Each structure stands twice: as C-alpha cells, then as structure tokens.
Amino acid sequence: MKRSLLLCVALSAFASGSALAQADLAKAKNCMACHTSATKLVGPAYKDVAEKYAGQKGAEDKLVQKVLKGGSGTWGPVPMPANPQVSEAEARSLVKWVLATK
C-alpha cells in the first residue's frame, strides 16, 4: 500500500513538473502575451483550444503548423503571427501541453 501511494505521489510530481516546464516554455516563447490557460486574452484560452480540437484526427500537426506559421480566421479577426523563435520540437511540445489542458 505504501509503495503504491509513493508511486502515485512520484508520478504526480513528475506530471506537474512537466506541466510547469511547458508553462515556462510558453512564457519564454511569448505565447503568454496573447494566451492564458483559462480565459481569452488576445487569442483563445488554452482550455478552449483543447476543447475545440479534442478527438480531432490531425489536430496536433495542424496546430503545430499554426504555431510556426501563424494563421487567422479560426478564433476571430485577430491573426496569430508566425513564431520563428519556436522550433518545431518546441511547438509540438507546447501543442501537446495545450491539448491536454482541461
């Protein structure tokens, strides 16, 4: 029983550490200038993006390209600019984090 509890605590700490690392990456790459986790700012909240794309095949690849190249029209008239400071690996990591937002 103690082992199971310890394992659960360790896994929870690892998961939250990973989420914190992704939030730090989002801040470092200026994502948080336009987005927040829970409420619309300039762009949509991450929870709204996760909800909109939940279960959609190809959503991750589509959103990675939006992060890298920018886009417009999906969430209103304000375009999302391209993000040349973000590598494809970073974009994929950020998108996975956003899609896991609840």
Secondary structure as GFF3:
##gff-version 3
##sequence-region A 1 102
A	DSSP	alpha_helix	2	28	.	.	.	ID=ss1
A	DSSP	three_ten_helix	31	33	.	.	.	ID=ss2
A	DSSP	alpha_helix	46	53	.	.	.	ID=ss3
A	DSSP	alpha_helix	59	69	.	.	.	ID=ss4
A	DSSP	alpha_helix	88	99	.	.	.	ID=ss5
###
